[in-house]
Amino acid sequence: MVPVGLHVVRLGPDDWRDYRELRLGMLRDAPDAFWTQLADVQHLAEEDWRQRSHDRTLHVRDADGTPLGTATVLTRETNQVLGLQAGSGDALVLAVYVVPAARGRGVVDLLLEASHGLARELGCTRLVLQVGEANLAARRAYERHGYRLTGASLPHPRLAGQRDLEMARPV
């Protein structure tokens, strides 16, 4: 059931301002949760943000259109260089984030359900994500949606001794 007043949108180039603000906000709020750092993107020009604001990125918005959360779904054909590499049939769920004021309102559930739907639409057979080993709240949310630890992990690029754990679920 969709929480009252919330809806999911797939972004397009004209959504670049909302995408930029949410992306910069998430990197300020949780700098160690993501492999990208604020310094990597804060200088980007409008055209760069337009290119990054694409239909594989989902936003949950409230009734007045304010973005409350985001997630991006990439496949082998659209994968970035950092982090996990998509296998055949995989969809990677990246950059899952909910603004602090919207936490506990079902935003992450909407993002994960919409990511699952997008992966199905893309013909993928498995959803894969990575989560910081100490981020227990995120791990619990992912587990609620059928994700399980695979046993694979990656060292965090900036935090010595910390790992990002791989979780996956069937589509």
PyMOL commands that set and color helices and strands:
alter all, ss='L'
color gray80, all
select helices_A, chain A and resi 13-29+38-41+46-52+100-102+107-121+136-144
alter helices_A, ss='H'
color red, helices_A
select strands_A, chain A and resi 7-10+57-61+67-75+90-98+126-132+148-155+163-170
alter strands_A, ss='S'
color yellow, strands_A
deselect
rebuild
show_as cartoon
